[in-house]
Amino acid sequence: MTQVRHNDYGVLNPPETGTWEPTLRVSVVIPAYDCQQALERTVPALARQTYPTELTEIIVADDGSEPALEVPGARVVRVSGGWGRGAARQAGQLAATGDVIHWLDSDMILADDHIEAHMRWHHLIGYAVVIGDTRFVDAPGEEGVQAEYTTKILESTRRLKDAGANPYLLHTGASASVRAELLRAAGGVNASLNMAEDTELGYRLAQAGAVFIPDADARAWHVGPSTVMSREKEVHRHNWSYLGDLIPDLRWLRSHPRRRWLVPYVRVVVAATTYEQTRATVDSALAGTLTDTAVSLVGPWDELTGERRSNLDDPLLELRLLHNLYAHEPRVEFARSAPASAAPAPFLVTLPAGWVPGAGTLARLVRHADRDLLGLVSVALAEGPDGVVTARLERTAAFSRAALLPGEADDLVDELFGSEWVSGAEYGFATAAEAEPLTGEPAKWRALAGERLGEIKELTARVDRLTAEVERLTEAQDDHEPRGPLNSIMRHLRSAG
């Protein structure tokens, strides 16, 4: 299978439509609600597709239409247990039997080779997410225009080849396709979302290792403007109320300095050893400036039973004390083994117990990884009898993609994303014995900064008042006294301001 570095799909050479022999089955899934007339235009266009009919199934997910939708040429499934676009997409994909799921809005008109253009990429690699070229028209037959946001992103990123870590932001349910296996590995569609479900799904597909490919030859026309085009500010106001919880990459939605978020930005893994050593590491990870951090504390927690025991001579005392300590800390989970992936969190950091990250250590490691979109940053902490003691920062998307390919994970990540070694001392690591005690310094300094800002405002207002008074006196004394001293005072006050 061809290897794609970052999102640079330019190494792939898809065949021209009409020149190749497809083998994969595709399920076209159309979420629909009270749109019988639109479907009567969209579904017949699917019958004219150049992709083989025997490899195509059409599923309309009826999201509670009254009367129920009737669509000749398509299998209609009723959405149950929820409502909205997320529930409809999930119901449709669960009913699908194809190798590839192709999302389509109900008010789309497709070029005859639209699906074939999508499918040629899926025959090349198993981790493609293909995005169709959608134009918006007022009526069928018009050429239409691409959404302005889409055009800007494509032009500034070489059509997503240079899109960094977030090409998923162009993922739209109007026309997109993905291997069913990859979709289900990413967790399917979030059925609770009735807007922005395609963006949230795109984010999770990225963490599953996907490459996002916008295909200019997969032409389609959307009849009428999208909701974003007609009510952009309202759409953002609605969607951003919950996307901050679900997509850690949207950093501007996480401006609150202390609140907890559903999906952490960094998942820290620590294997439990002694109470003191483990506590030093976990507490420091949670106290850093990167506040949307969560910890998986690994140990045989299922061995902690409730039978009578000696409180102080318990052979599992270290584990029991750690469990007592973090039992009610929502950012710590007790894990039997290290997670295979941090998904949907974008980063996984493995720390050895007894090594303490500084307040800004995790944030600095993430910034270092993001500068060159590195997949792995290994941190040399010390050299011991068993070799080099290390911490690791792994990019979830990089290791997920490596898992889809044959070969050793670290080597593949180095080829596909890049990896580097750094010094632990340079990034603020210390042993538990050497580390400064945790005393709530971030909160203290924020409070102090607030006090200083208040003082600056008060002094600025005072300078303004004195400046106005000096200017008044200058005018009053106009020809009576020399202005030299007053001018000197003015200069002094202005420099003080």
KAURUR-V701910 format. One record per residue. N is the residue number from 1. RES is the residue in one small letter. OMEGA is omega in degrees with one decimal (999 if undefined). D_CENTER is the distance of its C-alpha to the mean C-alpha in Angstrom with 2 decimals. Layout:
N/RES/OMEGA/D_CENTER
N/RES/OMEGA/D_CENTER
This chain:
1/m/-179.2/26.02
2/t/179.0/25.02
3/q/179.4/22.42
4/v/178.1/19.85
5/r/-175.9/18.76
6/h/177.8/15.24
7/n/-176.4/15.10
8/d/-177.7/18.83
9/y/180.0/20.24
10/g/177.6/23.53
11/v/-179.7/25.06
12/l/180.0/25.29
13/n/-179.2/28.46
14/p/178.4/28.39
15/p/172.8/31.86
16/e/177.8/33.28
17/t/179.7/33.34
18/g/-176.1/36.64
19/t/-175.0/37.27
20/w/-174.9/35.68
21/e/-178.9/36.02
22/p/177.2/33.01
23/t/-176.3/32.83
24/l/175.9/29.53
25/r/-179.3/29.63
26/v/174.1/27.27
27/s/176.7/26.64
28/v/-175.9/26.12
29/v/-177.4/24.53
30/i/172.4/25.33
31/p/-172.5/24.36
32/a/176.8/27.35
33/y/177.4/29.05
34/d/-177.0/32.56
35/c/-177.6/32.36
36/q/-177.3/35.33
37/q/179.2/36.49
38/a/180.0/33.23
39/l/178.8/33.01
40/e/175.4/36.61
41/r/-174.3/35.53
42/t/-174.8/32.25
43/v/176.4/33.46
44/p/176.9/36.64
45/a/177.0/34.62
46/l/178.4/32.96
47/a/-179.6/36.50
48/r/-176.0/37.18
49/q/178.7/34.36
50/t/177.0/35.45
51/y/-172.9/33.29
52/p/179.6/35.74
53/t/-177.1/36.36
54/e/177.8/36.95
55/l/-174.0/33.37
56/t/168.6/31.83
57/e/-178.7/31.41
58/i/-179.6/30.44
59/i/173.8/29.02
60/v/178.5/29.03
61/a/-176.2/27.20
62/d/-174.4/29.48
63/d/174.3/27.72
64/g/179.7/31.01
65/s/174.9/33.06
66/e/-1.7/36.68
67/p/-179.8/38.59
68/a/-179.0/36.48
69/l/173.7/35.45
70/e/-172.5/37.76
71/v/176.2/36.48
72/p/-179.4/38.91
73/g/-180.0/37.31
74/a/173.4/34.21
75/r/-178.0/33.59
76/v/175.0/32.68
77/v/179.2/30.85
78/r/177.8/30.82
79/v/177.7/27.70
80/s/177.5/28.59
81/g/179.8/27.06
82/g/179.0/24.93
83/w/177.4/24.58
84/g/-172.7/22.35
85/r/179.1/20.25
86/g/179.6/17.86
87/a/-179.5/20.99
88/a/179.1/22.79
89/r/-179.5/20.26
90/q/178.3/20.05
91/a/179.9/23.85
92/g/-178.0/24.36
93/q/176.8/22.32
94/l/178.5/24.01
95/a/-173.8/27.32
96/a/178.4/26.59
97/t/-175.5/28.47
98/g/174.4/27.29
99/d/-177.8/25.62
100/v/173.2/23.21
101/i/179.8/21.73
102/h/179.1/22.11
103/w/178.6/20.79
104/l/172.9/23.20
105/d/-175.7/23.89
106/s/-176.9/27.42
107/d/-179.3/28.61
108/m/170.9/28.07
109/i/-172.5/30.85
110/l/166.0/30.28
111/a/-172.7/32.09
112/d/-179.2/34.12
113/d/-175.6/32.18
114/h/-176.4/28.68
115/i/177.6/27.81
116/e/178.5/29.60
117/a/175.2/27.56
118/h/-167.7/24.36
119/m/-179.6/25.96
120/r/177.4/27.33
121/w/-178.3/23.93
122/h/174.2/23.39
123/h/179.6/26.81
124/l/179.3/25.75
125/i/-178.2/22.62
126/g/-176.3/21.09
127/y/177.0/17.40
128/a/165.4/17.51
129/v/-174.4/15.74
130/v/-178.2/18.37
131/i/-178.4/18.17
132/g/177.7/21.62
133/d/-173.7/23.37
134/t/174.9/23.87
135/r/-178.1/26.55
136/f/-177.6/27.46
137/v/175.1/31.17
138/d/-178.1/33.54
139/a/177.6/35.65
140/p/178.3/35.81
141/g/177.9/37.30
142/e/179.1/35.74
143/e/175.0/33.74
144/g/-179.1/31.09
145/v/174.4/28.35
146/q/176.1/24.71
147/a/-175.1/22.34
148/e/179.6/22.57
149/y/179.9/18.86
150/t/-179.4/18.51
151/t/-178.9/21.56
152/k/-178.5/20.45
153/i/-178.8/17.17
154/l/-178.4/19.16
155/e/-175.7/22.00
156/s/-175.3/20.14
157/t/-174.6/18.18
158/r/179.5/21.05
159/r/176.2/19.61
160/l/178.1/16.11
161/k/179.5/17.87
162/d/-173.2/16.91
163/a/178.4/13.48
164/g/-174.8/12.02
165/a/-173.9/8.48
166/n/173.4/7.33
167/p/-179.8/10.23
168/y/-177.8/8.47
169/l/175.7/9.23
170/l/179.4/12.75
171/h/-177.8/12.45
172/t/180.0/15.18
173/g/-179.8/17.37
174/a/176.3/20.48
175/s/178.5/20.85
176/a/-178.5/18.41
177/s/-176.1/19.25
178/v/173.7/17.97
179/r/-178.7/20.01
180/a/-179.4/20.62
181/e/178.6/20.28
182/l/178.6/16.74
183/l/-176.5/15.82
184/r/174.6/17.51
185/a/178.8/16.10
186/a/177.0/12.58
187/g/-179.9/14.31
188/g/-178.0/15.54
189/v/175.6/14.95
190/n/-173.6/14.36
191/a/-179.2/18.00
192/s/-176.2/17.86
193/l/175.4/16.09
194/n/169.9/18.63
195/m/178.6/16.59
196/a/178.0/13.11
197/e/179.2/13.01
198/d/176.5/12.54
199/t/-179.6/9.38
200/e/176.5/7.87
201/l/178.0/9.64
202/g/178.0/8.55
203/y/-178.5/4.86
204/r/174.8/6.98
205/l/176.7/9.51
206/a/178.6/7.78
207/q/176.9/7.53
208/a/175.1/11.06
209/g/-173.5/12.25
210/a/168.0/12.66
211/v/-175.8/14.28
212/f/-173.0/14.11
213/i/173.8/17.70
214/p/-175.3/19.09
215/d/-179.7/22.73
216/a/179.9/25.28
217/d/177.7/27.87
218/a/-170.5/26.10
219/r/177.8/27.74
220/a/-178.3/27.51
221/w/-179.9/28.60
222/h/-177.8/27.20
223/v/-177.5/30.17
224/g/-179.6/29.56
225/p/172.6/26.75
226/s/177.9/23.31
227/t/178.7/22.70
228/v/-178.7/20.37
229/m/-175.5/23.27
230/s/-176.6/25.82
231/r/-170.2/24.12
232/e/-176.2/21.14
233/k/179.3/21.41
234/e/178.2/21.96
235/v/179.7/19.02
236/h/180.0/16.66
237/r/179.8/18.60
238/h/-171.1/18.17
239/n/-176.9/14.51
240/w/177.1/13.30
241/s/179.4/15.37
242/y/-179.1/12.95
243/l/175.9/9.47
244/g/177.7/9.42
245/d/-168.6/10.07
246/l/-175.5/7.54
247/i/-177.1/4.14
248/p/-180.0/4.93
249/d/-178.7/4.09
250/l/-169.4/6.67
251/r/-177.5/9.24
252/w/177.2/12.18
253/l/-178.1/11.67
254/r/-177.5/12.21
255/s/180.0/15.60
256/h/-172.4/17.60
257/p/-171.9/18.92
258/r/-171.7/19.58
259/r/-179.7/18.05
260/r/179.9/16.14
261/w/-175.6/12.72
262/l/179.1/12.21
263/v/-179.7/9.14
264/p/174.6/9.93
265/y/178.4/8.36
266/v/172.8/11.21
267/r/179.8/13.30
268/v/178.5/16.87
269/v/179.0/19.52
270/v/175.2/23.17
271/a/-175.3/26.21
272/a/171.2/28.79
273/t/177.9/32.11
274/t/-179.2/34.40
275/y/-175.0/33.72
276/e/-177.9/34.06
277/q/-178.2/32.11
278/t/179.9/29.16
279/r/-179.4/29.16
280/a/-178.4/29.19
281/t/-176.9/26.02
282/v/-178.8/24.04
283/d/-179.6/25.30
284/s/177.9/24.47
285/a/-178.7/20.85
286/l/-175.4/20.53
287/a/-176.8/22.56
288/g/-179.5/20.60
289/t/174.9/19.28
290/l/-168.7/15.65
291/t/179.3/16.15
292/d/178.5/12.90
293/t/175.3/14.19
294/a/-175.2/15.55
295/v/167.3/18.34
296/s/-179.3/19.58
297/l/-169.3/23.32
298/v/177.4/24.99
299/g/179.8/28.61
300/p/-173.4/31.15
301/w/-179.5/30.62
302/d/177.9/32.39
303/e/179.3/35.57
304/l/-178.9/35.71
305/t/-172.0/38.25
306/g/-178.1/40.41
307/e/179.2/43.88
308/r/-176.6/46.39
309/r/172.1/45.86
310/s/-175.2/46.97
311/n/-174.1/44.53
312/l/-179.1/45.11
313/d/178.8/45.95
314/d/178.5/43.17
315/p/178.1/42.05
316/l/-173.4/38.46
317/l/-177.7/38.80
318/e/178.4/35.94
319/l/-176.3/33.47
320/r/178.8/35.03
321/l/178.2/34.80
322/l/178.4/31.09
323/h/175.7/30.56
324/n/-173.3/32.68
325/l/-172.3/30.75
326/y/-176.1/27.23
327/a/-175.8/28.20
328/h/175.9/27.09
329/e/-173.5/24.16
330/p/-179.0/21.08
331/r/178.1/18.73
332/v/173.6/20.82
333/e/179.1/21.07
334/f/-174.8/24.08
335/a/177.9/23.43
336/r/178.7/26.27
337/s/180.0/24.56
338/a/-180.0/21.56
339/p/177.8/18.49
340/a/-179.7/18.24
341/s/175.5/14.47
342/a/-175.3/11.97
343/a/6.8/9.68
344/p/174.6/7.54
345/a/-175.3/7.31
346/p/-178.1/6.41
347/f/173.5/10.06
348/l/178.8/13.39
349/v/176.6/16.48
350/t/-178.3/19.92
351/l/173.7/22.70
352/p/179.9/26.39
353/a/-179.3/28.17
354/g/175.0/30.43
355/w/-169.1/28.26
356/v/173.5/26.86
357/p/176.0/24.00
358/g/-176.1/24.92
359/a/-177.7/23.35
360/g/-172.9/21.22
361/t/-176.9/20.93
362/l/178.7/17.38
363/a/-179.9/16.15
364/r/178.4/18.48
365/l/178.0/17.41
366/v/178.4/13.74
367/r/178.7/15.26
368/h/178.9/17.63
369/a/-175.9/15.17
370/d/-179.0/13.27
371/r/-179.7/16.68
372/d/-179.0/17.32
373/l/-178.9/14.01
374/l/176.8/15.87
375/g/-176.6/15.07
376/l/170.1/17.46
377/v/178.3/19.20
378/s/-175.5/22.31
379/v/177.1/24.17
380/a/-176.7/27.95
381/l/-179.2/29.24
382/a/175.5/32.84
383/e/-178.3/35.22
384/g/-179.1/36.88
385/p/-179.9/39.39
386/d/-179.7/36.72
387/g/-177.2/35.01
388/v/174.1/32.19
389/v/-173.7/30.17
390/t/163.0/26.51
391/a/-177.3/23.09
392/r/167.7/20.04
393/l/-179.3/16.47
394/e/173.0/14.65
395/r/-175.1/11.47
396/t/-177.9/10.30
397/a/-177.8/9.93
398/a/-178.5/13.34
399/f/174.8/15.13
400/s/178.8/14.06
401/r/178.0/15.54
402/a/-179.9/18.50
403/a/179.3/19.19
404/l/-173.8/19.81
405/l/176.5/22.49
406/p/178.6/25.84
407/g/-179.2/26.32
408/e/-169.0/25.51
409/a/-176.3/21.84
410/d/179.4/22.20
411/d/179.3/24.32
412/l/179.3/22.01
413/v/178.1/19.01
414/d/179.7/21.45
415/e/-171.1/22.47
416/l/-175.7/19.14
417/f/-175.3/17.12
418/g/177.7/19.77
419/s/-179.1/20.62
420/e/169.9/22.72
421/w/175.1/24.90
422/v/179.4/25.25
423/s/178.7/27.74
424/g/-179.9/26.95
425/a/179.8/29.53
426/e/-177.6/27.98
427/y/169.6/24.69
428/g/176.3/26.51
429/f/175.3/26.99
430/a/173.5/30.28
431/t/180.0/32.12
432/a/-178.8/32.48
433/a/-176.4/36.07
434/e/-171.4/35.27
435/a/174.3/32.28
436/e/178.7/32.91
437/p/178.5/32.95
438/l/-177.3/30.13
439/t/178.8/31.65
440/g/-176.3/28.91
441/e/-179.3/29.08
442/p/179.6/25.85
443/a/-179.7/27.22
444/k/-176.5/30.64
445/w/175.2/29.68
446/r/178.8/27.73
447/a/179.3/30.87
448/l/177.9/33.08
449/a/177.7/31.12
450/g/177.5/31.55
451/e/-179.1/35.25
452/r/177.3/35.64
453/l/177.0/34.02
454/g/178.2/36.49
455/e/179.2/39.32
456/i/178.9/38.33
457/k/-179.0/38.41
458/e/179.4/41.77
459/l/177.8/43.24
460/t/178.4/42.04
461/a/179.2/43.78
462/r/177.6/46.86
463/v/179.2/46.99
464/d/179.6/46.76
465/r/179.8/49.64
466/l/178.1/51.77
467/t/178.5/51.12
468/a/179.6/52.29
469/e/178.9/55.36
470/v/179.2/56.24
471/e/178.5/56.00
472/r/179.5/58.30
473/l/178.6/60.80
474/t/179.5/60.72
475/e/-177.6/61.77
476/a/-177.6/64.43
477/q/-175.2/66.00
478/d/-174.4/65.74
479/d/-173.6/69.24
480/h/-177.9/70.47
481/e/176.5/68.70
482/p/-176.6/67.02
483/r/-174.6/63.32
484/g/-177.9/62.54
485/p/179.6/61.60
486/l/178.1/59.52
487/n/178.2/57.64
488/s/178.3/57.03
489/i/179.8/55.67
490/m/-178.9/53.40
491/r/-179.2/51.97
492/h/-179.3/51.46
493/l/-179.6/49.66
494/r/179.2/47.37
495/s/176.8/46.48
496/a/178.8/45.82
497/g/999/43.41
